[in-house]
Structures are given as structure tokens and as C-alpha cells.
């Protein structure tokens, strides 16, 4: 899947090399802090574009608790945005809490779509 809802990622390659990870990790942490999404209580997967059909199907696969938590984070961030101020520091998303909860579902949807496309093009021959 070179292109898709999650696009191309070099993360597995970077994580496999300790030297490369040591160079890239500080830059990745700086970028995450500079984007300020954690200051509004978001997790990284909250930023995925919901209009994408694969993301829509993946959102439908979340547990009720994950769906509620996502809606709460979106509502809380919208309120903070209206006030033109980030959340209080104790409400920021901590880096260890910023886990990819939606990405596995999106990857499964993309894999199912690819498998469906393969089966849709199967030619059956009679002997």
C-alpha cells in the first residue's frame, strides 16, 4: 500500500536501526511538540481525515469506549480552540498516551479492499 489513508511510512525502517532512531527520535519529538496537537488533548489518529472512505469504515470498527473518548477529545479541543487557548498542562496528551488506536483498523480496511480488488478480477476457467 504505497498510497492510502495513512500514506507511506518510514517508521519501521527507522525503528529497526538503533543509530538512525537515535538521530531521528529527537526530531520526531520536536515535530510532535511543535504541531501542538497534544496541547489540545488530541491523539495523532484524531487528525486523520474523516472524509476518506477507509477511515470512515475504520471509525465504525472502534469500540464504544474508543468512540466516546474520540468524541470527547474532539469536543474538548473545539472548545479550547474557540477560547483561543490550549488546554491546561495537566490535560495535555502525554507522549506515552499518544498511541495509534485507529491506524490498525485503517490498515485492515485497506488490506480488505486490496483483497476484494484481487478477487473481483479473478477469471474462472471451466475445464
Residue pairs with C-beta under 8 A, 6 or more apart in sequence:
1 107
1 110
1 111
1 114
2 8
4 54
4 106
4 110
5 48
5 49
5 52
5 54
5 55
5 58
5 106
5 110
6 48
6 103
6 106
6 107
6 110
13 20
14 20
14 21
14 24
15 21
29 95
32 38
32 44
32 95
32 98
36 86
37 44
37 46
37 47
37 93
38 92
38 93
38 94
38 95
38 98
39 86
39 87
39 92
40 76
40 77
40 80
40 81
40 86
40 87
41 73
41 76
41 77
41 80
41 87
41 91
41 92
41 93
42 73
42 77
42 93
43 73
43 93
43 97
43 98
43 99
43 101
44 98
44 100
45 100
45 101
45 102
45 103
46 70
46 73
46 74
46 77
48 55
48 102
48 106
49 55
50 56
50 59
54 106
54 109
54 110
54 113
55 102
55 106
57 109
58 102
58 105
58 106
58 108
58 109
59 67
59 70
59 102
59 105
61 105
61 108
61 109
62 70
62 101
62 102
62 105
66 101
76 87
76 91
77 87
80 86
80 87
86 92
